Each structure stands twice: as C-alpha cells, then as structure tokens.
Amino acid sequence: MTFEVLAVISLVAVLGPLLSLPRRLHLPVVLGELIAGIALGPIGIDWLPTRDVTLTFLAQIGFALVMFVAGSHVPVRDPRLRAGLWIGAMRAIAVGVVAALLGVVVAHAFGTPHAALYAVVMASSSAALILPIIESLRLEGAAVLQMLPQVAIADTACIVALPLVLDPRHAGRAAIGAVAVLVCAAGLYVILRFLESNGIRKRAHHLSEERKFALELRTDLAILFALAALAVRADVSIMLAGFSFGLVVALVGEPRRLARQLFALTEGFLGPLFFVWLGASLDLGELVRNPSFAVLGVVLGVGAVLAHVVTRAIGQPVPIGALAAAQLGVPVAAATVGSQLHLLAPGEAAALILGALVTVAVTTVAGALAARASGPGAATDGAGSPLMLF
C-alpha cells in the first residue's frame, strides 16, 4: 500500500461523477467508480493490489461508511411515510413473496444453493438510488408517497436478512450477532434521544461549531467503529453495523453540518476507494469463461424488476414499481461479504453486481416514464397533483 495507489484511486474515482453528469440518465456515481476499479483489476491492467491488507481494511471502513450514509438517508422522519405506510408495507411483503419464489426457481435453474440469497437480493430496494431520482424528477402524488415506505421497509428488512441467508449453515450464530448489533443500535437511539431532549446534544453542537472541534463527527465515527468491531466479533457483516447506526441517526435527526462532514469523508474518499477496490476485486473474467454467470446476473436483474412490477395487481403503477426495483447496497454487500467468506462461486459475485446494474438501467427508463406520465404538473412545478400512471 503506497501513496501512489491512493493517488491513482482518487484520480480514477473522478470517473464516477463524470458519468453521472448527464442528469437525464440518472446514473449512480458508483457505476463509474466500479468501472474504474474493473479497469485497474485483473481484467484490465491488473495494477491495483486488491489483496493488500491495508487497502482492504481502508475499503472496509469505506463500506461501513457507505452503509451508514445509506441508513441515514432512509426517510424515517418524513411525515409522508405515515400516509402510505400500510399499503407500502403490503407491497413490500408481496414483492418479498414473489422474490422468494423466483429465488427458488433461479437457484434450481443455475444449480446453486443460494435460493434465499437470490430472493433477498431481488426483493431489495435502494433508498440511496431511488430518492435522488424522485427529487430530481420532482415526482409527487399518491403513488410516490406509497412507494416511500415500501422502499424503506424493503431496504431495512433485506439488509437485516442478508447475513442470515448468506451462510445458512451458521444462520443461528449470525442471528445472535445481528440481534446483538440491533440491540446496541436501539440502546444508542435511547441515549441519543435523551441527549437531544435535554439539550445536551445541541449545546455540544454549538460548542463544536464555535471552537471548530468537530465533536459530532468524532463521536459518530467512534460509535460506528465500535459497532463495526462488535459486528466482526459476532461474525456479522459490518454492513449491518453501518446501516443500523445510520437509521438511528436518521431517527434522531442529523445536524446539517455533520451531514456535510460525513458526506465529504464518505463520498470524497473512502466511499470511492471501496467501490474502486470492489470493482478490481470482482472476477469478471469468470463471466467470460463461464457465460452462465453472465446469464445469472441478467436473470437476477430482470427477476428483481418482475418481483416489483407484480404489485400492479394491487394498484401500484408499473413505472413506480419498476422504480422501486432499483438496488445496489444489498447486491454490493452480498458480493463483498460472500467473496470475503468464500461463500460464492467464482464469478457469482460479479453476477450479483451485474444484476444490480440491470435494475439501474430499468430504473432510468422507469423514472423517465413516470415523469412523462405525471404530466407537467407534479413533475415540474411541485404542486402536488396526483401522479396518474398506467
């Protein structure tokens, strides 16, 4: 691990924002970072030392922060969630049932033992991808309001379930570890709410801002790393530690200054480092040597979209259902953790990422259709007129 490696990673990570510049495409920044990593990995110039212990550890810190930021972006305090909570929960359950059936079919068709993993991946949604699309297109109306809790529930449930389905042989141990992390996160919520209600957090915030101490950032990082340490000790992915603490911060309320600091730390360095490292670590050559894994990736992506658009039967417009199928965090976590624990066949991790990219492509089209179908009102002037879609 050298400064040259860090300099090159930081430089090539700029490809992410460059690919995301065209707003009408709605491409996630991580797509460019993954492509940059692939170019530096074995299938490209084979330059990035992905097995370097220090680089791998920095990537894991980036992974924890990415999941923390994803959790903090779940709109749990948004009053609009309550309006569509019931129907959103029902649709999330319906998607889960269909994804479970598809997971069994896909695993049987490709001869793998990962039916539960495929089900969780196809049932997942990504609030971190979907919310920016909704905001940029200014989509409003009942259909969107009902989708928000659906995405939040699916995002949370799938991230909690992922460690349990990755390695069914040790599901009991993973369940105990997951409960330990979640109990600690719940305890943190109680403590932080107490500090908030008594004004202690606000006084500390003003002191930190006045004296330039960055106390909140230091405290949040200490808590995040402590939860990550607990997760590692309990044989649970740091994904759950980062996401659960992010949810806690979202529930309590994140100060804008802290949000900017965490955004700079994550999106400016450690997040791109993780995705570049992940792209370089993916065995994409196996997709060429074994085309069935490439087909598996496409099938997983299409299956995720199908699982979400079947909610048309219970009143959800097709473009909104397809938009809810956008996924990234869960497939990335599955590929990362599964590869590290040697639970996936060579090329299977790349197939999971390919499936996620298929949903991103579909989401881009679905967002455009939703904006077009909503007409000039809700999509352009924010007047809140109902979203009338097919």
DAFENHU-V854965 format. One record per backbone hydrogen bond with DSSP energy under -1.0 kcal/mol. NH is the residue of the N-H (numbers start at 1). CO is the residue of the C=O. If there is no record, write none. Layout:
{{NH & CO} {NH & CO}}
//
This chain:
{{6 & 2} {7 & 3} {8 & 4} {9 & 5} {10 & 6} {11 & 7} {12 & 8} {13 & 9} {14 & 11} {15 & 12} {16 & 13} {18 & 14} {19 & 15} {20 & 16} {21 & 18} {25 & 22} {31 & 28} {33 & 29} {34 & 30} {35 & 31} {36 & 32} {37 & 33} {38 & 34} {39 & 35} {40 & 36} {41 & 37} {44 & 41} {45 & 39} {46 & 41} {47 & 40} {48 & 40} {50 & 48} {52 & 49} {56 & 52} {57 & 53} {58 & 54} {59 & 55} {60 & 56} {61 & 57} {62 & 58} {63 & 59} {64 & 60} {65 & 61} {66 & 62} {67 & 63} {68 & 64} {69 & 65} {70 & 66} {71 & 67} {72 & 68} {73 & 69} {74 & 71} {76 & 74} {78 & 75} {81 & 78} {88 & 84} {89 & 85} {90 & 86} {91 & 87} {92 & 88} {93 & 89} {94 & 90} {95 & 91} {96 & 92} {97 & 93} {98 & 94} {99 & 95} {100 & 96} {101 & 97} {102 & 98} {103 & 99} {104 & 100} {105 & 101} {106 & 102} {107 & 103} {108 & 104} {109 & 105} {110 & 106} {112 & 107} {118 & 114} {119 & 115} {120 & 116} {121 & 117} {122 & 118} {123 & 119} {126 & 326} {130 & 126} {131 & 127} {134 & 130} {135 & 131} {136 & 132} {137 & 133} {139 & 134} {145 & 141} {146 & 142} {147 & 143} {148 & 144} {151 & 147} {152 & 148} {153 & 149} {154 & 150} {155 & 151} {156 & 152} {157 & 153} {158 & 154} {159 & 155} {160 & 156} {161 & 157} {162 & 158} {165 & 161} {166 & 162} {170 & 167} {171 & 168} {174 & 170} {175 & 171} {176 & 172} {177 & 173} {178 & 174} {179 & 175} {180 & 176} {181 & 177} {182 & 178} {183 & 179} {184 & 180} {185 & 181} {186 & 182} {187 & 183} {188 & 184} {189 & 185} {190 & 186} {191 & 187} {192 & 188} {193 & 189} {194 & 190} {195 & 191} {196 & 192} {197 & 193} {198 & 194} {199 & 196} {200 & 195} {201 & 195} {203 & 199} {204 & 200} {205 & 201} {206 & 202} {207 & 203} {208 & 204} {209 & 205} {210 & 206} {211 & 207} {212 & 208} {213 & 208} {218 & 214} {219 & 215} {220 & 216} {221 & 217} {222 & 218} {223 & 219} {224 & 220} {225 & 221} {226 & 222} {227 & 223} {228 & 224} {229 & 225} {230 & 226} {231 & 227} {232 & 228} {233 & 229} {234 & 230} {235 & 232} {236 & 231} {240 & 237} {242 & 238} {243 & 239} {244 & 240} {245 & 241} {246 & 242} {247 & 243} {248 & 244} {249 & 245} {250 & 246} {251 & 247} {252 & 248} {253 & 249} {259 & 255} {260 & 256} {261 & 257} {262 & 258} {263 & 259} {264 & 260} {265 & 261} {266 & 262} {267 & 263} {268 & 264} {270 & 265} {271 & 266} {273 & 269} {274 & 270} {275 & 271} {276 & 272} {277 & 273} {278 & 274} {279 & 275} {280 & 276} {281 & 277} {282 & 278} {284 & 282} {286 & 283} {287 & 284} {289 & 285} {290 & 286} {293 & 290} {295 & 291} {296 & 292} {297 & 293} {298 & 294} {299 & 295} {300 & 296} {301 & 297} {302 & 298} {303 & 299} {304 & 300} {305 & 301} {306 & 302} {307 & 303} {308 & 304} {309 & 305} {310 & 306} {311 & 308} {312 & 309} {313 & 310} {314 & 311} {315 & 312} {316 & 311} {321 & 317} {322 & 318} {323 & 319} {324 & 320} {326 & 323} {332 & 328} {333 & 329} {334 & 330} {335 & 331} {336 & 332} {337 & 333} {338 & 334} {339 & 335} {340 & 336} {341 & 337} {343 & 338} {348 & 345} {351 & 347} {352 & 348} {353 & 349} {354 & 350} {355 & 351} {356 & 352} {357 & 353} {358 & 354} {359 & 355} {360 & 356} {361 & 357} {362 & 358} {363 & 359} {364 & 360} {365 & 361} {366 & 362} {367 & 363} {368 & 364} {369 & 365} {370 & 366} {371 & 367} {372 & 368} {373 & 369} {374 & 370} {381 & 377}}
//
